[in-house]
């Protein structure tokens, strides 16, 4: 069976079919339309202007999520839409409302013709067997030193090996974080290994107060190119890319280079197109006006209970599966229906996505493919909630976002009361998760909560023991804990090994410390000496590779914008001659003298006091666990 794996073009669309291991392209003429609504007087003026052109139009009625609109449907080529929409907007301002004017051309073509990328016969079917290769060039001082292809290192005949790899595979996964792949392709072209390719520059942007960096993208003729540094690829691989391409009708190349929020928006647009619902060009329904009291009380976010610091034995962690998307689906919250009802636009299209994610979650342990699809859909659903409150989202509205979080708080409160009625004590709660201790039936509790709230809830973990860490002020921390599950695996949050800027030395120490504490609760007090020996061995700072002392730092501005000459600034100064640096990028180095902010990319020396202090800080959670266990009296009901 021929399946579509890619599409390119605009006024002419080229569909890429995969047939017997080869790509076959077919061309299709592409015509589309925009819709303009407003009062009859302004529409009359627009009509007279259109009469002076060759554009075909008609008066008709169409629906947006709020109801029926009277207006003019204008037929034209996709390449003409930006110009015409801009002219209408310039002439009429907000008096006329434009729809379907800024939709991804490929997405629209696929949705209106009921086509699909990477189609599956059923949900159990494995991914298509498309030849693929991962190419990771490694550069030093802006020169390619070697290339890793599918995990194998090549130092000789690099150009020939890469050229052969690209020729033999249809999907190319590339690493271009610091323009390495672009540099490699340009070098290959100069040496006669011609690869027809185009490049786009890197981007830096700020979102939610955090700087992010997007590497420059690469496109190779007749190949599907995937950015290895994209969030979706890192989290869920090619299977996740294919799954989100199926869900959004965006090409796999596009999925790998945009944010998950953009994919969410594409899924919404796809469903709107299939349901013949108009998509606004400019939004004007950001939020319902509120009084000051209503404004400050509208959204207080999710519920968080700080736990009592200490160690607890026989603890259950229960977790709502995709709580916020579940609220949208089961409570019918949508921009056109803030109060909620059985069906609404967002609930109708999210239902299938949620059911698909829960399906793959249930069978994720059967294969790597199912697990990766589950991870990709989980990321999508998490962002679907955030997009309800994003003012520029096509179907976002702050009031819907507030209604969802309000409903979530009510659901958690209901779940707590049910757990207490079933002889459990609530130790801790974070938005959509609860930690319970007691002698009740966890199965009955979960079933009762699900029946009452209509949101699926599962047993995430059953702990032999779990330690909730204190903050500096002594109050329990909501997101710092270490728990040993009944299957002898750990779940940890908020400690140094989970931090991006912790050196491998510290992460290795904490991993070894966890192995020391892999025991029953009553045995913890006997592990004190083992922990002390481990700490003493690491404190010598001997026998480690120099890269174990490497710390990773995030750049949050251009170097000339740093007012305080901190350690990141000094590392940028030393690394700047080797690569171009942008806000949002990560750089790494070894600290030689923290007091004087001396840090280098390569060195044979390190600041012993600085790394000793890091190890001392990293040992505190384990010291806390031992100290609390010495009396052999765990917290429980």
C-alpha positions in Angstrom: 0.0 0.0 0.0 1.3 3.5 -0.9 1.5 5.8 2.0 2.2 9.5 2.2 5.3 10.3 4.1 5.9 14.0 3.1 4.5 16.9 1.2 6.0 20.1 -0.3 5.0 23.0 -2.3 2.3 25.7 -2.2 0.3 26.5 -5.4 1.3 23.1 -6.6 1.5 20.4 -3.9 3.9 17.5 -4.3 2.9 14.4 -2.2 5.7 12.0 -1.4 4.4 8.4 -1.5 6.5 5.5 -0.2 6.3 2.6 -2.6 8.4 -0.6 -2.4 11.2 1.2 -0.5 11.3 4.2 -2.9 9.9 7.7 -2.8 7.4 8.5 -5.7 6.2 12.1 -6.0 2.9 13.2 -7.5 1.9 16.8 -8.2 -1.5 18.3 -7.5 -2.9 21.7 -8.4 -3.8 23.6 -5.2 -6.6 26.2 -5.0 -8.1 27.5 -1.8 -10.1 30.4 -0.3 -10.5 32.9 2.5 -13.7 34.1 4.1 -14.4 37.7 5.1 -17.4 38.7 7.4 -18.7 42.0 8.7 -21.6 44.4 8.2 -23.3 44.6 4.8 -22.0 48.1 4.1 -18.3 47.2 4.4 -18.9 43.9 2.6 -20.5 45.9 -0.3 -17.4 48.0 -0.6 -15.2 44.9 -0.6 -17.4 43.4 -3.3 -16.9 46.4 -5.6 -13.2 46.2 -5.1 -13.2 42.5 -6.0 -15.2 43.2 -9.1 -12.2 45.2 -10.4 -10.0 42.1 -10.1 -10.0 38.6 -11.6 -10.8 36.9 -8.3 -13.8 34.7 -8.1 -16.0 35.2 -5.0 -19.5 34.4 -3.7 -21.8 35.5 -0.8 -22.4 32.7 1.6 -22.8 31.7 5.3 -20.2 29.8 7.2 -19.7 28.8 10.8 -17.0 29.7 13.4 -17.1 28.2 16.9 -19.6 30.9 18.1 -22.2 30.4 15.3 -23.1 31.4 11.7 -21.3 34.3 9.9 -22.5 36.1 6.7 -19.7 37.0 4.4 -17.8 36.7 1.2 -15.8 33.6 0.2 -12.8 34.6 -2.0 -11.1 31.9 -4.1 -7.4 32.3 -4.9 -4.0 30.6 -4.9 -2.3 30.1 -1.6 0.6 32.3 -2.6 -1.8 35.2 -3.1 -3.5 35.0 0.4 -1.0 37.1 2.4 -1.2 39.9 -0.1 -5.0 39.9 -0.3 -5.5 39.5 3.4 -3.1 42.3 4.1 -4.8 44.7 1.7 -8.3 43.9 3.2 -6.9 44.5 6.7 -5.2 47.7 5.7 -8.4 49.1 4.0 -11.0 48.0 6.6 -9.1 47.4 9.9 -11.1 45.4 12.4 -14.4 46.3 10.7 -14.1 43.2 8.6 -13.0 39.9 10.1 -10.9 37.5 8.0 -10.8 33.8 8.3 -8.6 30.9 7.0 -5.9 33.3 5.8 -2.8 32.0 7.6 -3.1 28.3 7.7 -0.1 26.0 6.9 -0.6 25.2 3.2 0.3 21.5 3.5 -1.9 21.0 6.6 -4.9 22.6 4.8 -4.3 20.5 1.6 -4.1 17.3 3.6 -7.1 18.0 5.9 -9.5 19.2 3.2 -8.8 16.0 1.2 -8.9 13.6 4.2 -5.3 12.6 3.7 -2.8 11.4 6.3 0.9 11.2 6.8 2.4 7.8 7.9 -1.1 6.1 7.9 -1.7 3.1 10.0 -4.1 0.2 9.4 -4.7 0.0 13.1 -3.2 1.4 16.3 -1.2 -1.7 16.9 0.7 -1.4 13.6 4.4 -0.7 13.8 6.0 2.3 12.1 6.8 2.2 8.4 10.2 0.7 7.6 11.8 3.8 6.0 15.6 3.9 5.7 17.1 6.4 8.1 20.4 7.5 9.5 21.6 9.8 12.3 24.6 12.0 11.4 26.3 13.9 14.2 29.4 15.9 13.2 31.8 16.9 16.0 33.7 20.2 15.5 36.6 21.8 17.3 37.5 25.4 16.7 34.8 25.5 14.0 36.4 22.6 12.0 34.9 19.1 11.6 37.1 16.6 13.4 35.0 13.5 13.0 31.5 12.3 12.4 29.3 9.8 14.3 26.9 7.9 11.9 24.4 5.7 13.6 26.6 5.5 16.7 29.8 4.7 14.8 32.7 7.1 14.8 34.4 8.0 11.5 37.7 10.0 11.5 38.9 9.1 8.0 37.1 9.6 4.6 34.5 11.6 6.4 33.0 13.2 3.3 32.7 9.9 1.4 31.1 8.2 4.3 28.5 11.0 4.9 27.8 11.3 1.2 27.2 7.6 0.9 25.0 7.7 4.0 22.8 10.5 2.7 22.4 8.8 -0.7 21.4 5.5 0.9 18.8 6.8 3.3 15.5 8.6 2.9 15.3 10.1 6.5 18.4 12.1 7.7 18.5 12.9 11.4 21.2 15.5 11.8 22.8 17.5 14.6 23.4 21.2 13.9 23.4 22.7 17.3 26.5 24.9 16.5 26.1 24.8 12.7 28.2 21.6 12.6 26.1 19.9 9.9 25.9 23.1 7.8 29.7 23.4 8.0 30.1 19.7 7.0 27.8 20.0 4.0 29.6 23.2 2.8 33.0 21.5 3.2 31.7 18.4 1.3 30.5 20.6 -1.6 33.9 22.3 -1.8 35.6 18.9 -2.1 33.3 17.6 -4.8 30.7 15.6 -2.7 27.8 17.7 -3.8 24.6 17.6 -1.7 21.8 19.8 -2.9 20.7 21.5 0.3 19.3 24.8 1.8 19.9 26.3 5.2 17.9 28.4 7.6 19.6 30.5 10.3 19.3 29.7 14.0 16.8 31.5 16.3 16.7 32.7 19.9 13.5 33.5 21.6 12.0 34.0 25.0 9.0 32.2 26.4 7.6 32.3 30.0 10.7 34.2 31.0 13.1 31.6 29.7 15.5 31.9 26.8 15.4 29.1 24.2 17.6 28.4 21.2 16.6 26.8 18.0 19.4 25.5 15.8 19.5 26.4 12.1 17.5 23.9 10.0 18.8 22.0 7.0 16.8 20.8 4.0 18.3 18.2 1.6 16.6 17.6 -1.8 14.5 14.5 -1.9 15.2 13.7 1.8 13.3 14.1 5.0 15.5 15.9 7.4 14.9 15.7 11.2 16.6 18.0 13.8 18.2 15.7 16.4 18.1 18.5 19.0 14.4 19.1 18.7 12.4 18.4 21.9 10.1 16.0 20.3 12.9 13.9 18.7 14.9 13.8 22.0 11.9 12.7 24.0 10.2 10.3 21.6 12.5 9.6 18.5 11.2 9.0 15.0 8.1 7.2 16.3 7.1 10.3 18.2 7.7 12.5 15.1 5.6 10.2 13.0 2.8 10.1 15.5 2.6 13.9 15.8 2.8 14.3 12.0 -0.2 11.9 11.8 -2.0 13.9 14.5 -1.3 17.4 13.1 -0.9 16.8 9.4 2.3 18.8 9.5 5.3 17.2 7.6 7.7 15.4 9.8 10.4 18.0 9.0 8.1 20.7 10.3 7.2 18.8 13.5 10.9 18.5 14.3 11.6 22.2 14.1 8.6 23.8 15.8 7.5 23.9 19.5 4.9 21.4 20.8 2.5 24.4 21.2 2.7 24.9 17.4 1.8 21.2 16.9 -1.2 21.6 19.2 -2.4 24.6 17.2 -2.0 22.6 14.0 -4.1 19.7 15.5 -6.9 22.3 16.4 -6.8 23.8 12.9 -6.9 20.3 11.3 -10.0 19.4 13.2 -11.6 22.8 12.5 -11.0 22.3 8.8 -12.5 18.8 8.8 -15.6 20.1 10.6 -15.8 23.2 8.3 -15.3 25.6 11.2 -13.8 29.0 10.3 -10.3 29.8 11.7 -9.8 33.5 12.6 -6.9 35.4 11.1 -6.8 37.9 14.0 -8.3 37.1 17.4 -10.5 39.5 19.3 -11.9 37.1 22.0 -8.9 37.0 24.4 -10.9 37.4 27.7 -14.3 38.3 29.1 -14.1 41.6 30.9 -13.9 41.2 34.7 -14.2 43.4 37.8 -11.0 43.8 39.9 -12.3 41.2 42.4 -13.1 38.7 39.6 -9.8 39.3 38.0 -7.7 38.5 41.1 -9.8 35.5 42.1 -10.3 34.0 38.7 -7.2 31.8 38.5 -5.2 30.6 41.4 -3.6 27.7 39.5 -3.4 24.1 40.7 -3.4 22.9 44.3 -0.1 22.2 45.9 0.3 20.9 49.5 3.7 21.0 51.1 4.4 17.7 52.8 5.7 17.4 56.4 9.5 16.7 56.0 10.4 13.2 56.9 10.3 9.5 55.8 7.1 7.7 55.2 6.7 3.9 54.8 4.3 2.1 52.4 3.2 5.1 50.4 1.0 5.2 47.2 1.3 7.8 44.6 -1.8 8.2 42.4 -1.8 10.3 39.4 -4.6 11.6 37.1 -3.9 10.7 33.5 -3.9 13.9 31.5 -6.1 15.7 34.0 -6.5 19.0 32.2 -7.1 17.6 28.8 -9.5 15.2 30.5 -11.4 18.2 32.0 -11.7 19.7 28.5 -13.1 16.5 27.1 -15.3 15.3 30.0 -16.5 18.7 31.2 -16.8 20.4 27.8 -14.8 23.5 28.5 -14.0 25.5 25.4 -13.8 29.2 24.4 -17.4 29.2 23.1 -18.6 27.4 26.2 -16.8 28.6 29.3 -19.4 27.2 31.8 -18.9 23.7 30.3 -21.4 21.2 28.8 -21.4 17.7 27.3 -19.8 18.7 23.9 -17.8 21.7 22.6 -15.2 22.3 20.0 -12.2 21.6 22.1 -13.7 18.6 23.8 -14.9 17.1 20.5 -11.4 17.1 18.9 -9.4 16.4 22.0 -11.4 13.3 22.9 -9.9 11.2 20.1 -6.4 12.4 21.0 -6.8 11.7 24.7 -8.2 8.2 24.0 -5.3 7.5 21.7 -2.8 8.6 24.3 -4.4 6.5 27.1 -4.4 3.5 24.7 -0.7 3.8 24.1 0.0 4.5 27.7 -1.8 1.2 28.6 0.4 -0.8 26.2 3.6 1.3 26.4 5.5 -1.6 28.0 4.9 -3.9 25.0 7.2 -2.1 22.5 9.5 0.9 22.2 7.2 2.2 19.4 4.1 2.3 21.6 6.1 3.9 24.4 7.4 6.6 22.1 4.0 7.3 20.7 2.7 7.6 24.3 5.4 10.1 25.2 4.8 12.2 22.1 1.0 12.4 22.7 1.6 13.1 26.4 3.7 16.2 25.4 1.0 17.3 23.0 -1.8 17.0 25.5 0.1 18.8 28.2 0.6 21.7 25.8 -3.1 21.6 24.7 -4.1 22.9 28.2 -1.5 25.6 28.1 -2.7 26.8 24.7 -6.2 27.4 26.1 -4.7 30.4 27.9 -2.4 31.7 25.2 -3.9 34.9 23.8 -2.6 34.2 20.2 -3.9 30.6 20.0 -6.5 30.3 17.3 -8.9 28.7 19.8 -7.5 30.0 23.1 -9.2 32.1 25.7 -8.0 33.0 29.1 -11.4 32.3 30.7 -11.4 28.7 29.5 -7.9 28.3 31.0 -9.2 29.6 34.3 -12.2 27.4 34.2 -10.0 24.3 33.7 -7.7 25.0 36.6 -10.7 25.8 38.8 -12.3 22.4 37.9 -8.9 20.8 38.5 -8.8 22.1 42.1 -12.3 20.8 42.7 -11.3 17.4 41.4 -8.3 17.2 43.7 -10.3 18.2 46.7 -12.9 15.5 45.8 -10.1 12.9 45.4 -8.6 13.9 48.8 -12.0 13.4 50.6 -12.5 10.0 48.9 -9.0 8.9 49.9 -9.6 9.9 53.5 -13.0 8.1 53.5 -11.1 5.0 52.4 -8.7 5.1 55.4 -5.8 6.9 53.8 -4.0 10.0 54.9 -2.9 12.6 52.3 0.8 13.2 52.7 1.4 15.4 49.7 -0.4 16.8 46.6 0.8 18.5 43.5 -1.9 19.7 40.9 -2.8 16.2 39.6 -1.0 13.8 41.9 -1.6 12.6 45.5 0.7 10.7 47.9 -1.3 8.5 50.3 -0.4 6.4 53.3 -2.8 4.1 55.2 -4.3 0.7 55.3 -7.2 1.1 52.9 -7.8 -0.5 49.5 -5.9 1.5 46.9 -7.8 -0.2 44.1 -11.2 0.8 45.6 -10.0 4.3 46.2 -8.8 4.8 42.6 -12.1 3.4 41.3 -14.2 5.6 43.6 -12.2 8.7 42.5 -12.5 7.9 38.8 -16.3 7.2 39.1 -16.8 10.5 41.0 -14.6 12.8 38.9 -14.9 11.2 35.5 -11.1 11.6 35.0 -8.9 8.5 34.7 -6.5 8.0 37.6 -3.9 5.4 38.0 -1.4 4.1 40.5 1.9 5.7 39.5 4.1 4.3 42.2 4.0 2.2 45.3 6.9 3.1 47.6 8.6 1.0 50.3 9.6 4.3 51.7 9.7 7.9 50.5 11.5 10.9 52.0 10.2 14.4 51.5 13.0 17.0 51.9 12.8 20.2 53.8 13.4 23.7 52.3 16.0 26.0 53.9 13.2 27.4 56.2 12.3 23.9 57.4 9.0 23.7 55.6 8.5 20.6 53.4 9.4 21.1 49.7 6.7 20.3 47.2 9.1 19.0 44.5 12.1 17.5 46.4 11.8 13.9 47.3 13.5 10.5 47.1 11.4 7.3 47.0 12.2 3.6 46.7 9.5 1.8 44.9 8.5 -1.8 45.7 10.2 -2.9 42.4 13.5 -1.6 43.8 13.7 1.4 41.5 14.0 5.0 42.7 11.9 8.0 41.8 13.7 11.3 42.6 12.8 14.9 42.1 14.5 18.2 42.9 18.0 16.9 43.9 21.2 17.7 42.1 21.3 14.7 39.8 18.1 16.1 38.1 19.7 19.5 37.5 21.1 20.4 34.1 24.0 22.4 35.6 25.3 19.7 37.9 28.6 18.1 36.8 28.8 14.4 36.1 30.9 14.0 39.3 27.9 15.1 41.4 25.4 13.0 39.4 27.6 9.9 39.8 27.9 10.4 43.5 24.1 10.7 44.0 23.5 7.6 41.8 26.0 5.6 43.9 24.4 7.0 47.1 21.0 5.8 45.9 22.4 2.3 45.4 23.7 2.4 49.0 20.1 3.2 50.2 18.4 0.6 48.1 17.1 -1.3 51.1 14.1 -1.8 53.3 13.2 1.1 55.7 14.4 -0.7 58.8 17.8 -1.3 57.1 18.5 2.4 56.4 20.1 3.1 59.8 22.7 0.4 59.0 23.8 2.1 55.8 25.4 5.1 57.5 29.0 3.8 57.4 28.6 2.8 53.7 27.4 6.3 52.9 30.3 7.9 54.8 32.8 5.7 52.9 31.3 6.6 49.6 31.4 10.3 50.5 35.0 10.1 51.7 36.0 8.4 48.4 34.4 11.1 46.3 35.8 13.9 48.5 39.3 12.9 47.5 38.5 14.1 44.0 40.9 11.5 42.6 40.5 8.9 39.8 37.9 10.9 37.8 38.0 11.9 34.2 38.3 15.7 33.7 34.9 15.7 31.9 33.4 14.6 35.2 34.0 18.1 36.5 32.4 19.8 33.5 29.4 22.0 34.3 26.8 23.1 31.8 25.6 26.7 31.7 22.6 28.4 29.9 23.2 31.6 28.0 20.3 34.1 28.6 21.6 37.1 26.7 24.3 38.3 24.2 27.7 38.7 25.8 27.7 42.5 25.4 24.5 42.6 27.5 26.0 41.1 30.6 26.2 43.8 33.3 27.5 41.4 35.9 30.6 39.6 34.7 29.6 36.2 36.1 31.0 32.8 35.4 28.7 32.4 32.3 30.1 35.6 30.9 33.7 34.5 31.3 33.0 31.1 29.8 31.4 32.8 26.8 34.5 34.9 26.4 36.7 31.8 26.2 34.3 29.8 24.0 33.3 32.6 21.7 36.3 32.2 19.4 35.3 28.6 18.8 31.6 29.0 18.0 28.9 31.6 17.5 26.9 32.0 20.8 23.2 32.9 21.1 20.8 33.3 24.0 19.2 30.0 24.9 22.3 27.9 24.0 24.1 25.7 26.4 27.9 25.9 26.9 30.1 23.9 29.3 33.4 24.2 31.1 35.5 23.3 34.1 35.8 25.7 36.9 39.5 26.4 37.8 38.9 29.3 40.3 35.3 30.1 41.3 36.3 33.1 43.4 37.7 34.8 40.4 35.3 33.3 37.8 38.0 31.4 35.9 36.5 28.7 33.8 37.8 27.0 30.7 36.5 24.6 28.1 39.6 22.4 28.4 42.0 22.2 31.3 43.9 19.8 33.6 43.1 21.7 36.8 39.9 22.4 38.8 38.9 24.3 41.9 38.9 21.6 44.6 37.0 23.6 47.2 34.2 24.4 44.7 33.7 20.8 43.7 34.0 19.7 47.4 31.2 22.1 48.3 29.1 20.7 45.5 29.6 17.2 46.8 28.8 18.3 50.4 25.5 19.9 49.2 24.7 16.8 47.2 25.1 14.6 50.2 22.6 16.5 52.4 19.4 14.6 51.1 21.0 11.3 52.0 22.2 12.6 55.4 18.7 13.7 56.0 17.3 10.2 55.2 19.8 8.5 57.5 19.2 10.9 60.3 15.4 10.5 60.1 15.7 6.7 60.0 18.0 6.2 63.0 15.1 6.1 65.5 13.4 3.5 63.2 10.1 5.2 63.5 8.6 6.0 60.1 5.7 8.4 59.6 2.5 6.4 59.0 -1.0 6.1 60.2 
